[in-house]
Amino acid sequence: MQRQTTGVPGLDELLGGGLVPGTLTVIVGATGIGKTQFGVHFAHAGVQQEERSGVFFDMSSRGDSQNHAAYAQRMVDWKLQRCDSQAKPNLDDFFSKDVDYGNFLHVFDYIGKRVTKRDLDWDEWHEWQGELNEKLATTIGFLYGNLCRGSRRIVIDGIEPVDTPSESIQFNLFEYVYHQIVRKDPMWVARDLFRQKFREHAEEAERHNYDPAEVGCVLLQTSKEAMLDDLISRPLDEGDILSGANTIIYLGKFMDGRKLRRAMYVPKHRGSAVTDEIVPYTIDDAGLHFEA
């Protein structure tokens, strides 16, 4: 099977050739450890390997703190095209070559805090569930539209660290996106999008069919733990996102003498040889760098 390159210098060799398409890769680490730069590397690498860049789907509710656009511009001179989160897709012209769905969608409005049952009262929680339902058409249109046009890489960001994932709006949305859009048969995704208008667009949908097994998905998950040792020792709960991932990559800090350094550890990479070492890496204006 042809692997998808991570785009990170030196990392593919450590992963037995890269990431497995058609699977989920989860990058876990604290804020500022390099997850967003990893996402930029992976998404932009699609330009060479699949002749089309990947897309970013940001679910954060505390603003664009990850600065995807700024990193993309600085690292690879790539200007992200933002999709309007308030606009629903025009179904009549959905497959038109003139329609551009952008490559970055920040789906929720800024509220400055996490969106979980513990952080919101009963009325606020149900208001957010209503907003989630309103945003599904925009979400399906953005992702399905880009996949129909040849994109084969999706980077998902914005899940805040929580004790109980099922209480998080972002976790619920990720579950829907991954299972009901990314991995679902494209013709059924088209049915979900077009609904009663599906028959009018079935022929076009068939012409734009694609294989979900070619789509790589990278989830950037923020952890409470900053030290690599703490990430490695934490248990995986039943139902945790990590338990269903094909590949897990921990990014954390470790003590090297009197200095704190960044390093990677891969606890899980199904179907491939992978290094069992803790591998240091550096970050500069061009992104992450590993020594294979």
Residue pairs with C-beta under 8 A, 6 or more apart in sequence:
1 20
1 21
2 21
3 12
3 15
3 16
3 17
3 18
3 19
3 20
3 21
4 18
4 19
4 20
4 21
4 42
4 45
4 49
4 152
4 153
4 216
5 12
5 18
5 19
5 45
5 49
6 12
6 15
6 18
6 19
6 38
6 41
6 42
6 45
7 41
7 42
7 43
7 44
7 45
8 38
8 41
8 42
8 287
8 288
8 289
8 290
9 288
9 289
9 290
10 289
10 290
10 291
10 292
11 264
11 288
11 290
11 292
12 18
12 292
13 292
14 264
14 266
14 274
14 275
14 279
14 290
14 292
15 247
15 266
15 269
15 272
15 274
15 275
16 269
16 272
16 273
16 274
17 272
19 25
19 42
19 216
19 218
19 247
20 216
20 246
20 247
20 270
20 271
20 272
21 152
21 213
21 214
21 215
21 216
22 212
22 213
22 214
22 215
22 216
23 216
23 217
23 245
23 246
23 247
23 270
24 178
24 217
24 218
24 219
24 244
24 245
24 246
24 247
25 216
25 217
25 218
25 219
25 245
25 246
25 247
25 248
25 249
26 218
26 219
26 221
26 241
26 242
26 245
26 247
26 248
26 249
27 35
27 38
27 39
27 218
27 219
27 220
27 221
27 249
27 251
28 221
28 223
28 231
28 242
28 248
28 249
28 250
28 251
29 35
29 222
29 223
29 226
29 231
29 250
29 251
29 252
30 222
30 223
30 224
30 225
30 226
30 252
31 65
31 222
33 226
33 251
33 252
33 253
33 262
34 251
34 262
34 281
34 283
34 287
34 288
35 66
35 157
35 220
35 221
35 222
35 251
36 66
36 67
36 68
36 71
36 157
36 220
37 71
37 75
37 283
37 287
37 288
38 218
38 220
38 249
38 251
38 287
38 288
39 56
39 68
39 155
39 157
39 218
39 220
40 68
40 71
40 72
40 75
40 76
40 78
40 287
41 75
41 287
41 288
42 54
42 153
42 155
42 216
42 218
43 53
43 54
43 55
43 56
43 72
43 103
43 153
43 155
44 53
44 54
44 72
44 75
44 76
44 78
45 54
45 153
46 52
46 53
46 54
46 151
46 152
46 153
47 53
50 150
50 151
50 152
50 153
51 150
52 149
52 150
52 151
52 152
53 78
53 103
53 151
53 153
54 103
54 151
54 152
54 153
54 154
54 155
54 216
55 102
55 103
55 104
55 105
55 142
55 143
55 146
55 151
55 153
55 154
55 155
56 68
56 80
56 103
56 104
56 105
56 155
56 157
57 105
57 107
57 139
57 142
57 143
57 154
57 155
57 156
57 157
57 177
58 64
58 66
58 68
58 104
58 105
58 106
58 107
58 156
58 157
58 158
59 107
59 108
59 156
59 157
59 158
59 159
59 169
59 170
59 173
59 174
60 66
60 106
60 108
60 157
60 158
60 160
60 170
61 108
61 109
61 110
61 111
61 112
61 113
61 114
61 115
61 158
61 160
61 169
61 170
62 110
62 111
62 112
62 113
62 114
62 160
63 110
63 112
64 106
66 157
66 158
66 220
68 80
68 104
68 157
69 79
69 80
69 82
69 104
71 287
72 78
72 79
72 80
73 79
73 80
74 285
75 285
75 286
75 287
76 287
80 102
80 103
80 104
81 100
81 102
81 103
81 104
82 102
82 104
82 105
82 106
83 101
83 102
83 103
83 104
83 105
83 138
83 142
85 105
85 106
85 107
85 108
85 109
85 135
85 138
86 138
87 138
88 137
88 138
88 141
89 101
89 137
89 138
89 140
89 141
89 142
89 145
89 193
90 99
91 193
91 194
91 197
91 201
93 99
94 141
94 145
94 193
94 194
94 201
94 204
95 148
95 201
95 204
95 205
95 207
95 208
99 145
101 141
101 142
101 145
101 146
101 149
102 142
103 146
103 151
105 138
105 139
105 142
107 135
107 138
107 139
107 173
108 115
108 131
108 135
108 158
109 131
113 119
114 160
114 162
114 168
115 128
115 160
115 168
115 169
115 170
116 160
116 162
116 164
116 167
116 168
116 169
117 125
117 167
118 162
118 167
120 128
128 169
129 169
132 169
132 172
132 173
136 176
137 193
139 173
139 177
139 181
140 181
140 189
140 192
140 193
141 193
143 154
143 177
143 181
143 182
144 181
144 186
144 189
144 190
144 193
147 186
147 210
147 215
148 186
148 208
148 210
149 208
152 214
152 215
152 216
153 215
153 216
153 217
153 218
154 182
154 215
154 216
154 217
154 218
155 217
155 218
155 220
156 174
156 177
156 178
156 217
156 218
156 219
156 220
157 219
157 220
158 170
159 168
159 170
159 171
159 174
159 219
159 221
159 222
159 241
160 168
160 170
160 222
161 221
161 222
161 223
161 224
162 168
162 171
165 171
165 239
165 240
165 241
166 172
166 239
171 241
174 219
174 241
178 217
180 189
180 192
181 189
182 212
182 215
182 217
183 212
183 215
184 212
185 212
186 205
186 208
186 209
186 210
186 212
187 202
187 205
187 206
187 209
190 198
190 201
190 202
190 205
191 198
194 200
194 201
194 205
198 205
219 241
219 245
221 241
223 231
225 231
225 234
225 252
226 252
226 253
227 252
227 253
227 254
228 250
228 251
228 252
228 253
228 254
228 263
228 265
228 278
229 252
229 254
230 252
231 250
231 252
231 265
232 250
232 265
232 267
236 242
236 243
237 243
242 248
242 268
245 268
246 268
246 269
246 270
246 271
247 266
247 268
247 269
247 270
248 266
248 267
248 268
248 269
249 264
249 265
249 266
250 264
250 265
250 266
250 267
251 262
251 263
251 264
252 262
252 263
252 265
253 260
253 261
253 262
253 263
254 260
254 261
254 263
254 278
255 261
256 280
261 280
262 280
262 281
262 282
262 283
263 278
263 279
263 280
263 281
264 278
264 279
264 280
264 281
264 290
265 278
265 279
266 274
266 275
266 276
279 290
279 291
280 291
281 288
281 289
281 290
282 288
282 289
283 289
